[in-house]
């Protein structure tokens, strides 16, 4: 990642906003398509709706709540908005 | 109900294109597509499967202004890129069948995301209408949308609707008529690909020009190639001459990141479309969904709520469903067989047996479970329609991970508490094949109401006041066995393969009675159909085995078989009668009780309970209950496993697995109980 402030989506705490930077390199075609069609594209803003530090989390992206498994969320890199 | 539907005539499943304009309903999941389809067609619909696929196909017809329209409900998909059979079906239908109008339903409450499918559909050059559904939910969330502005931006008709309240039907009818008469000219604004990929797209187009098989548009194929669509890539690989494919393949390899660029491009287009038309709520406003999810999606409270709901369903089943079931069984089935016995008093014994014991006794027993099924179908329909099911899947994600599955696999298993048959069919929501098959293999371990009925009859007989604890213990044992065998299967056959957990959490909304009613109706009809065919056939076979060769049960093939496998039964503390009872639970679980009634020669059931208590030790009784819970599922379930896996291999593997588990568990429990002095 060339962005200094890049964190994985799992590290974003509740009610914090971030901008999606990229997906990890190893991500599959199917997963990318599913994420992209639900609104996870580079540049999109996300808001962490629920994250208890373990288990699945809920993210709001483009006005829709999406549940992500922790493994899946870890594949998304974001930049925290101040 | 609007005037759209006033004179709907009954039509068969086949849509006659010459006479009827054809409408395709497209939309993402959770946009209210089924509600609209049901509103339009009512009971005038046909549910089947798409050819060769385990994806439900629903079609029907409705009448507007004296003209009949055919309508096909395409599978709900988030995009049109080939990820699953659903996506392929949806786009192949639009491209090949060329419907007169494609109605794209979008959810007004999450407009941006649901317009993504519209961004794909609008490029397919079929007349398109956008239906802005769930306007009430959007208002509830503080979102205001101006349909006229959106219509002007998209360049296609936009109809605001609230399908749950049939609001907006008049606009809908008007547009349907105008579109099918070709009165409405539309000039859609197409999404554009980002400049940095434009030249690549042109190069691909240049290579594939003239080689694209019908009915695919060349532009669209080029875009799908760039997106990395597996189906289209395969199609073009065989359609193109080798050197052309080589050139295309090299281009694609250099631009394997194009998928995200194209998706971003679509969302940029959506952003431009909605900018002027939508007023978002003020930030900081806490919506109803957010408030409810603090509890329902909480890792701990959410589990309590789920357990509470399940408890409530069981309570409803046993206080309302079971008495009705018992009444049907004794009064209706019992009365009917009494009448039939009298009517057939002079008939040959085999005919009387066939009708009374085979047809009425066998199928009747299964049919008495319909009230319990209806309770389950209604509760699950309600939870689904409200938007709760996604929360149940979410809070169960951690547990499902123990089996290498994720939250989505919980939904079909949940349904299994009612009946394993809809549960196995419900595994269709799982998008990866290994995960789906693993879920199918463990699904029969969810205790269904029929098994609970056997437990509800036998547990009080043997354990008196402790029956309730024993019943809960048996449920717990089943679920623990499920998790254990699931994780073993995951480590052996499926080797830790898993699919991604990415699931939309829809907004909560007021459930719609009509939608739920139709769901209950359709599921009940399909249950009755199975009872009339598969189950009837099997009941007749079992009956025949119980009377052949000479009409005496004690010398019948069934009893001979029971005595032959008795040594296995003895490991579990059974005598041949318990073994035979267990075997006859295969056509329908509750048959176990009916068989005992026959074998112990006491027909009034009070007498049977006493006979059983005096004949068997507590250890044998406990073992019998454990085996009943874990035994191979009923034949209706086995038939549906065969249908859904499309393989006898998997079906037999499943049966063998459950046979081993149940015998091992029964033998273990029996010997443990004996050792403990029961």
Interface residues (C-beta under 8 A of the other chain):
Chain A: X23 X28 X29 X30 X31 X32 X33 X34 X35 X36 X37 X38 X39 X41 X42 X43 X44 X49 X50 X52 X54 X55 X56 X58 X61 X62 X63 X64 X65 X66 X67 X68 X69 X71 X72
Chain B: X78 X79 X81 X83 X109 X110 X111 X112 X113 X116 X117 X143 X227 X228 X230 X259 X260 X263 X264 X267 X280 X289 X290 X293 X297 X299 X390 X393 X394 X397 X398 X406 X407 X500 X501 X502 X503 X504 X505 X506 X507
